[in-house]
Amino acid sequence: MFNNPVTSLAHVKTGRLRALAVTTAKRASSLPDVPTAAESGLAGFDVGFWLGALAPAGTPRPIIDRLNAEMVKAVQMSEVLERLGALGVEPIGSTPESFARTIDAEATRWAKVIKDAGVKAD
Amino acid sequence: MTSLRRMRCANDRLGGARVALVAAALFAANVAAQQAYPSRAIKIVVPFAAGGPSDVMARTLAQRLNVAFGQPVVVENRTGAAGAIGAEYAAKSAPDGYTLLLAQVGDTISMSLVPNLPYNFQKDFAPISLVGQTAFILVTHPSVPANNLRELIALAKSKPGALTFGSSGAGAASHLAGELLKGMAGVDILHVPYKGRRLPPLIC
């Protein structure tokens, strides 16, 4: 089963569950000894539960830049890192362009997985 | 004819000048709005319940933005339809920087999974920042004879369709992560969706 590291962490530490791999490109800081799926033979496997901020299309660019600058600063602050770390969330703080590329790549990838596997909504 | 044409040209020029003036006025208003931004409360829409990862991230950002901007930054939980209710509300809000959306991986899944969404996640939003990410962890019960992912894949290949994997629901990111793994590894493992907070079954 695929689970959030925080939900699994306690069970992994007590031995009730065995952690085989993490799904992201980098190892999780909460479970540094658990290899990534990519390290385990699935080259390029990189799936994460990501979080991002957006504004309605047409929001003036200077406003987007102002929000971006403050959010990038916010996720790097030590008390924020601590709070997010407790949830198993690793901070990113990307540029708007990089986030747009992530969204496009994710949309393309999930469309293919859903089609190939014949996934239907609940 | 000549004078008529001249008149028309004069009119065109006047019309052009008026358009330019209006555009200049709009531009000035736009610049003024941006310079004053933010002059009132900012709302971050979270399409999921309080306490979840989107909510905690939004509240954490809200706290910092409040200090940085000197304006209230409030989180509004608008739940329902796997995030579509809140996303639609944000997509149709004024593009003025006072309504934002805290989105997550599920928004790029719903695009292909949910028919007739009343908004286009790629076209109706302007990305600000990918703020954070959590890894999924592939776990098994210790009784499963696989100490690592390679061994688990070998086990699945030796017993096609015999293993199962759990997720928080059909179409959830944890489900699709499993389907992606199945496709990449070329194995047949049965998906068993579990909703809510019950512990899903393990690969066994």
Interface residues (C-beta under 8 A of the other chain):
Chain A: M1 F2 N3 N4 P5 V6 S8 H11 V12 G15 R16 L17 R18 A19 L20 A21 V22 T23 T24 A28 L31 V34 P35 A37 S40 G41 L42 G44 F45 V47 G48 F49 W50 L51 G52 A53 L54 A55 P56 A57 G58 T59 P60 P62 I63 I64 R66 L67 N68 E70 M71 V72 K73 A74 V75 M77 V80 R83 L84 L87 G88 V89 E90 P91 I92 G93 S94 T95 P96 E97 S98 F99 A100 T102 I103 D104 E106 A107 R109 W110 A111 V113 I114 K115 D116 A117 V119 K120 A121 D122
Chain B: N30 A33 Q34 Y37 I44 P53 S54 V56 M57 T60 L61 R64 L65 A68 F69 A82 A90 A91 K92 S93 A94 P95 D96 G97 T99 L100 L101 L102 A103 Q104 V105 T108 I109 M111 S112 L113 V114 F121 Q122 K123 D124 F125 A126 P127 I128 S129 L130 V131 G132 Q133 T134 A135 F136 I137 L138 V139 T140 H141 P142 V144 A146 N147 N148 L149 R150 L152 I153 F165 G166 S167 G169 A170 G171 A173 S174 H175 L176 A177 G178 E179 L180 L181 K182 G183 M184 A185 P193 K195 P200 P201 L202 I203
